[in-house]
Amino acid sequence: MRDITYPPIIVAAKTLFRLLGQDFRMTGTEHVPREGGVLLAVNHIGYVDFVYGGLAANPSKRLVRFMAKREIFDNKFGGPLMRSLHHIEVDRGAGIASMEQALSYLKAGEAVGIFPEATISRSFELKEFKTGAVRIAADAGVPLVPVILWGTQRMMTKDHPKDFSRGKTISISVGEPLHPTGDDPIAETAELKRVMGALLDEAIRSYPAEEQPPGSWWLPASYGGSAPTLEEAEALDVAEKKERAARRAAKRAAQQHKS
């Protein structure tokens, strides 16, 4: 696969990281194979997770093709960039095409990234996982590598202003590869979530205490932070979906009125 845009984007990103004075704490990156198809399962806590999740494979000199929602591809700026990086467009109403593209990439020896939670977790804990990650890995016959990000939510996430101030610690933890068979996707998804949950717990507990004091909005409630609980976050997600549906309905009504 020919990459013209990806290499300079990585150089630019690393330059930005230095300018932001970010302290990277990366563990387990040796678990990302240097060749052959591999699926990276990444937790989702912020809007910049695509950038930082890809770094998990950087020591192995791999470029990660992320599965991302269609709305990003519909953006007049984001769309062309995402396509130039060979990321995979996901239409939640018709996900077969994106799964087939991911399988094609993996069988061709590419590294693909997926967010098993599908959307950003407002609680910063792991939401319910979709079974797509284990099913795709099993169908492609490739390892499934768990990746946990921590600290990215402090820069840009839902319900909070952007903050690109200097000196933030970014934690990237990579676990040992899993090898789903597809025989029991629900059980294998539960195992993936268990493994990623343990990695997340370690990432939170080992994060610099001075950067996440008790009551921090980016710290889960179960760890003494003021982030919404999983239940509260789910209620916020439901309200957001209803609001989006109402906006879409109003837009359609306005278009029909004009016609």
Protein Blocks (a to p, Z undefined) as FASTA:
>chain_A
ZZfklmmmmmmmmmmmmmnopacddehklmpcfedcdddddddfbfklmmmmmmmmmmno
pacdddddfklmmpmklmmmmmmnopacddfklmmlmmmmmmmmmmnopacdddfklpac
fklpacdddfklmmmmmmnopacdddddehjlmmocghiacdfbehiacdddddddddde
hlammlmmmmmmmmmmmmmmmmmmmpcfklmcghiakbcfklopabdcfklmmmmmmmmm
mmmmmmmmmmmmmmmmmZZ
